[in-house]
Amino acid sequence: MSDLHVVIGGGTIGGRLAKLLARNGKKVLVIARSASGDASSGIEYRSGDATSVEELMARAPEAKVIYNCANPPYDKWETEWPKLSKAVNEYAMRAGADLVICSNLYGYGPYGGVLTEDVPLRATWANGQARAKVWQEAKALNDAGKLRVTEVRGSDYICPNEQSRMGHRVVPNIMLGKPVQLLGALDQPHTWTDPDDVARLMMKLAEDDRSWGKPWHVPSNLPKTQREVVSDIAAALGVSKYRVSAVGKAMETILGLFNPLIRELNKGSYQFNQAFIMSSQAASEVFGMEAKSWNLVIEDLVWPYVQYAKASGKDSLAKLSGVRLPEKS
């Protein structure tokens, strides 16, 4: 049996997971469209198309565990996820590997209570339905005895990048004294998930026989409103005066006409226009995991921006698109 751990996707979660696995003595291969990384880390990187079973098999014909951390363009989930998940499922079966899927809460759709893993997947928009189908098809293979599979589900990531609602859109503006404008309501409680906790849970599930055939929510801190999170970020930066406001529904609609990302985000606006709270009690109780402390979550969020500003000049924060921020050792 192969001892190889294959991480598909090298982005926000895949990159963290690969490093975590390597630090824990695992043999790790990352497969991504643009695969690159520090060779001294002990991680091997190979480029590949995750929608092609044959290409995946050519990169690694055998594996112990496969982690699906791929993330197609947000406005193409409806067409890309079916191809990708079908290929990865088939790849895992051919490679004789277990499969750990990284997912989110979109599959549940609008829900009036606290989200637990027992809530039915009843998404009402294409992206949520696409994510729900990924799990349903993989779960069917698990139940048929063809593949051992589990799935982690986190809420909105809070981390230093352009995809996080509290990353590029917030931290640089506070540092530069510019106003912060956010999509959705400012004062509705919301669960936030740290990507490091996603990676930790994925590694844990792969090692524990109790994980298979079930989804698990990522251990996350108590919910906070968007206004509270911005306040915590400002406090961590030592900023006492800042401006924060909501974009407003009318402007959200107008922006969505020109920006496909915002257009898709608007379809999931229920997640921010009402309380959106996830329970991670199951994973905490079964696996003994707790979320990273909130203070450290905020510290890890702002640190790369502060370091980048020190190295490149504060004004460079206004031009962060495509910039790779420094990583905290």
C-alpha positions as CSV (number, residue, x, y, z in Angstrom):
1,M,0.0,0.0,0.0
2,S,1.3,3.5,-0.9
3,D,2.0,5.9,1.9
4,L,1.6,8.9,-0.4
5,H,-0.8,11.7,0.6
6,V,-2.0,13.6,-2.5
7,V,-3.4,17.1,-2.1
8,I,-5.4,18.3,-5.1
9,G,-5.3,22.1,-5.2
10,G,-2.6,24.3,-3.8
11,G,-4.6,27.3,-2.7
12,T,-5.8,28.6,0.6
13,I,-6.5,25.2,2.1
14,G,-4.4,22.9,-0.1
15,G,-1.2,24.9,0.6
16,R,-1.8,24.9,4.4
17,L,-2.7,21.2,4.4
18,A,0.3,20.1,2.4
19,K,2.7,21.9,4.8
20,L,0.9,20.5,7.8
21,L,1.1,16.9,6.5
22,A,4.8,17.3,5.7
23,R,5.5,18.7,9.2
24,N,3.8,15.6,10.6
25,G,6.1,13.3,8.6
26,K,3.8,12.4,5.7
27,K,5.0,11.9,2.1
28,V,3.1,14.7,0.3
29,L,2.4,15.4,-3.4
30,V,0.4,18.5,-4.5
31,I,-1.3,18.4,-7.8
32,A,-2.6,21.7,-9.2
33,R,-2.9,23.5,-12.5
34,S,0.0,25.7,-11.5
35,A,1.9,23.7,-9.0
36,S,4.9,25.2,-7.4
37,G,6.4,25.5,-3.9
38,D,9.5,25.4,-1.7
39,A,11.4,22.3,-2.6
40,S,13.1,22.3,0.8
41,S,9.7,21.7,2.4
42,G,9.8,18.1,1.5
43,I,6.6,18.5,-0.6
44,E,6.6,17.4,-4.2
45,Y,4.6,19.6,-6.7
46,R,3.3,18.5,-10.0
47,S,1.0,20.3,-12.4
48,G,-2.1,18.6,-13.5
49,D,-5.7,18.9,-14.6
50,A,-7.9,17.6,-11.8
51,T,-10.9,17.1,-14.1
52,S,-8.9,14.3,-16.0
53,V,-8.7,10.9,-14.3
54,E,-5.9,9.8,-16.6
55,E,-3.8,12.9,-15.9
56,L,-4.3,12.4,-12.1
57,M,-3.3,8.7,-12.5
58,A,-0.2,9.7,-14.4
59,R,0.9,12.0,-11.6
60,A,0.3,9.4,-8.8
61,P,-1.1,6.0,-9.7
62,E,-1.3,4.9,-6.0
63,A,-2.0,6.9,-2.8
64,K,-3.0,6.4,0.8
65,V,-5.2,9.5,1.1
66,I,-6.4,12.0,-1.5
67,Y,-7.5,15.4,-0.2
68,N,-9.8,17.3,-2.6
69,C,-9.0,21.0,-1.9
70,A,-9.6,22.2,-5.5
71,N,-11.5,25.4,-5.9
72,P,-12.8,26.3,-9.5
73,P,-13.6,29.9,-10.3
74,Y,-16.6,31.0,-8.2
75,D,-18.8,31.8,-11.2
76,K,-18.1,28.5,-12.9
77,W,-19.0,26.0,-10.1
78,E,-22.1,24.9,-11.8
79,T,-20.2,23.5,-14.7
80,E,-16.8,22.7,-13.2
81,W,-17.6,20.9,-10.0
82,P,-19.5,18.0,-11.6
83,K,-16.5,17.3,-13.9
84,L,-13.9,17.7,-11.1
85,S,-15.7,15.7,-8.4
86,K,-16.4,12.8,-10.8
87,A,-12.8,12.7,-11.9
88,V,-11.4,12.8,-8.3
89,N,-13.9,10.1,-7.1
90,E,-12.8,7.8,-9.9
91,Y,-9.2,8.6,-9.3
92,A,-9.4,7.8,-5.6
93,M,-11.0,4.4,-6.4
94,R,-8.4,3.5,-9.0
95,A,-5.5,4.7,-6.7
96,G,-6.8,2.6,-3.8
97,A,-7.0,5.7,-1.6
98,D,-9.4,7.2,0.9
99,L,-10.9,10.6,0.0
100,V,-11.2,13.7,2.2
101,I,-13.2,16.5,0.6
102,C,-12.9,20.2,1.6
103,S,-16.3,21.9,1.3
104,N,-18.5,24.7,2.8
105,L,-22.0,25.4,4.0
106,Y,-23.5,26.4,0.7
107,G,-25.2,23.0,0.2
108,Y,-27.6,23.6,3.1
109,G,-29.2,26.6,1.5
110,P,-31.2,29.2,3.6
111,Y,-31.9,27.9,7.1
112,G,-33.4,29.6,10.1
113,G,-31.5,27.8,12.9
114,V,-28.0,26.7,13.9
115,L,-26.4,24.6,11.2
116,T,-25.4,21.1,12.2
117,E,-24.3,18.2,10.1
118,D,-27.8,16.7,10.3
119,V,-29.4,19.6,8.5
120,P,-30.6,18.4,5.0
121,L,-28.8,19.8,1.9
122,R,-31.5,22.0,0.3
123,A,-29.6,24.6,-1.5
124,T,-31.7,27.0,-3.7
125,W,-28.9,28.4,-6.0
126,A,-26.6,26.8,-8.5
127,N,-23.4,27.0,-6.5
128,G,-24.9,25.5,-3.4
129,Q,-26.6,22.7,-5.4
130,A,-23.2,22.0,-7.0
131,R,-21.5,21.6,-3.7
132,A,-24.4,19.5,-2.3
133,K,-24.1,17.1,-5.3
134,V,-20.4,16.6,-4.7
135,W,-21.1,15.2,-1.3
136,Q,-24.1,13.2,-2.3
137,E,-22.3,11.4,-5.1
138,A,-19.2,10.7,-3.0
139,K,-21.4,9.5,-0.1
140,A,-23.2,7.1,-2.4
141,L,-19.9,5.5,-3.4
142,N,-19.0,5.3,0.3
143,D,-22.3,3.6,1.2
144,A,-21.8,1.2,-1.7
145,G,-18.4,0.1,-0.3
146,K,-16.5,1.5,-3.3
147,L,-14.7,4.3,-1.6
148,R,-14.1,5.6,2.0
149,V,-14.9,9.3,2.0
150,T,-15.5,12.1,4.4
151,E,-16.1,15.9,4.0
152,V,-15.1,18.9,6.1
153,R,-17.4,22.0,6.0
154,G,-16.3,25.4,7.1
155,S,-18.0,28.8,7.2
156,D,-16.5,31.9,5.5
157,Y,-12.7,31.9,5.8
158,I,-11.0,34.6,7.7
159,C,-7.5,34.9,6.3
160,P,-5.2,37.3,4.4
161,N,-6.2,37.0,0.8
162,E,-8.5,38.6,-1.8
163,Q,-11.2,35.9,-1.5
164,S,-11.7,36.4,2.2
165,R,-14.3,39.0,3.1
166,M,-12.0,40.3,5.9
167,G,-8.8,40.1,3.9
168,H,-7.8,42.5,1.1
169,R,-11.2,44.3,1.3
170,V,-10.7,45.3,4.9
171,V,-7.2,45.2,6.5
172,P,-5.3,47.4,3.9
173,N,-8.1,50.0,4.0
174,I,-7.9,50.2,7.8
175,M,-4.2,50.6,7.6
176,L,-4.4,53.3,5.0
177,G,-7.2,55.2,6.7
178,K,-9.7,54.4,3.9
179,P,-13.4,53.5,4.5
180,V,-14.4,49.8,4.6
181,Q,-17.4,48.8,2.7
182,L,-18.9,45.3,3.1
183,L,-21.5,43.3,1.4
184,G,-24.5,42.2,3.5
185,A,-25.7,43.4,6.9
186,L,-23.1,44.6,9.4
187,D,-24.8,43.5,12.6
188,Q,-26.0,39.9,12.0
189,P,-24.0,37.1,13.9
190,H,-21.9,35.0,11.6
191,T,-19.6,32.0,12.0
192,W,-16.1,32.5,10.7
193,T,-13.6,29.7,10.0
194,D,-9.8,29.9,10.0
195,P,-8.2,27.9,7.2
196,D,-5.6,26.5,9.5
197,D,-8.4,24.7,11.4
198,V,-9.8,23.3,8.1
199,A,-6.4,21.8,7.4
200,R,-6.0,20.4,10.9
201,L,-9.4,18.7,10.7
202,M,-8.7,17.3,7.3
203,M,-5.6,15.7,8.5
204,K,-7.3,14.4,11.6
205,L,-10.2,12.8,9.7
206,A,-7.8,10.9,7.4
207,E,-6.3,9.2,10.5
208,D,-9.5,8.3,12.3
209,D,-11.9,5.5,11.3
210,R,-14.8,7.3,13.0
211,S,-14.7,10.0,10.2
212,W,-15.8,8.0,7.2
213,G,-19.2,8.3,5.5
214,K,-20.0,11.5,7.4
215,P,-19.5,15.3,7.0
216,W,-17.9,17.3,9.8
217,H,-18.0,21.0,10.6
218,V,-14.7,22.7,11.2
219,P,-14.1,23.8,14.8
220,S,-14.8,27.5,14.7
221,N,-15.1,30.4,17.2
222,L,-18.3,31.8,18.5
223,P,-20.1,33.9,15.9
224,K,-19.3,37.6,15.4
225,T,-20.9,40.3,13.3
226,Q,-19.0,41.9,10.5
227,R,-18.9,45.1,12.4
228,E,-17.3,43.3,15.4
229,V,-14.7,41.6,13.3
230,V,-13.7,44.9,11.7
231,S,-13.4,46.4,15.2
232,D,-11.2,43.5,16.3
233,I,-9.0,44.0,13.2
234,A,-8.7,47.7,13.9
235,A,-7.8,47.1,17.5
236,A,-5.1,44.6,16.5
237,L,-3.6,47.2,14.1
238,G,-3.7,49.9,16.9
239,V,-6.2,51.9,14.9
240,S,-8.9,53.7,16.9
241,K,-10.6,55.7,14.1
242,Y,-12.0,53.9,11.0
243,R,-15.1,54.0,8.9
244,V,-17.2,50.9,8.1
245,S,-20.5,50.8,6.2
246,A,-22.7,48.3,4.2
247,V,-22.7,48.6,0.4
248,G,-26.5,48.3,0.4
249,K,-28.7,46.0,-1.6
250,A,-29.3,48.4,-4.5
251,M,-25.5,48.9,-5.0
252,E,-24.9,45.1,-4.6
253,T,-27.3,44.5,-7.5
254,I,-25.6,47.1,-9.7
255,L,-22.1,45.8,-8.9
256,G,-23.3,42.3,-9.7
257,L,-24.2,43.4,-13.2
258,F,-20.6,44.0,-14.0
259,N,-18.7,41.6,-11.6
260,P,-19.5,37.9,-11.9
261,L,-18.0,37.2,-8.5
262,I,-20.3,39.7,-6.7
263,R,-23.2,38.5,-8.8
264,E,-22.7,35.0,-7.4
265,L,-22.1,36.3,-3.9
266,N,-25.4,38.1,-4.1
267,K,-27.2,34.8,-4.7
268,G,-25.9,33.6,-1.3
269,S,-26.7,36.9,0.4
270,Y,-28.9,35.1,3.0
271,Q,-25.7,34.1,4.7
272,F,-25.0,37.7,5.6
273,N,-28.4,39.3,5.7
274,Q,-29.6,37.1,8.6
275,A,-27.9,35.2,11.4
276,F,-25.7,32.5,9.9
277,I,-24.4,30.2,12.6
278,M,-22.6,26.9,12.4
279,S,-22.2,24.4,15.2
280,S,-18.9,22.5,15.3
281,Q,-19.7,20.6,18.5
282,A,-19.6,17.2,16.8
283,A,-16.0,17.5,15.6
284,S,-14.9,19.0,18.9
285,E,-16.4,16.2,20.9
286,V,-15.4,13.2,18.7
287,F,-11.9,14.3,17.8
288,G,-11.1,16.6,20.7
289,M,-10.4,19.5,18.5
290,E,-10.9,23.2,19.4
291,A,-10.7,26.2,17.1
292,K,-7.7,28.4,17.0
293,S,-8.2,31.2,19.6
294,W,-9.9,34.3,18.2
295,N,-7.0,36.6,19.2
296,L,-4.6,34.4,17.2
297,V,-7.0,34.3,14.2
298,I,-7.0,38.1,14.1
299,E,-3.2,38.2,14.7
300,D,-2.6,35.8,11.8
301,L,-4.9,37.8,9.6
302,V,-3.2,41.2,10.0
303,W,0.4,40.0,10.3
304,P,1.1,39.5,6.6
305,Y,-0.2,42.9,5.6
306,V,1.9,44.6,8.3
307,Q,5.0,42.7,7.1
308,Y,4.3,43.5,3.5
309,A,3.8,47.2,4.3
310,K,7.1,47.2,6.2
311,A,9.0,45.6,3.3
312,S,7.3,47.3,0.4
313,G,6.0,50.6,1.7
314,K,2.5,51.3,3.0
315,D,1.3,52.7,-0.3
316,S,1.8,49.3,-1.9
317,L,-1.1,47.9,0.1
318,A,-3.4,49.7,-2.3
319,K,-2.1,47.4,-5.1
320,L,-2.4,44.0,-3.6
321,S,-4.0,42.1,-6.5
322,G,-1.9,39.2,-7.5
323,V,0.7,39.9,-4.7
324,R,1.9,36.9,-2.6
325,L,1.9,38.0,1.0
326,P,4.6,36.8,3.4
327,E,3.9,33.7,5.4
328,K,4.2,33.6,9.1
329,S,6.7,31.0,10.2
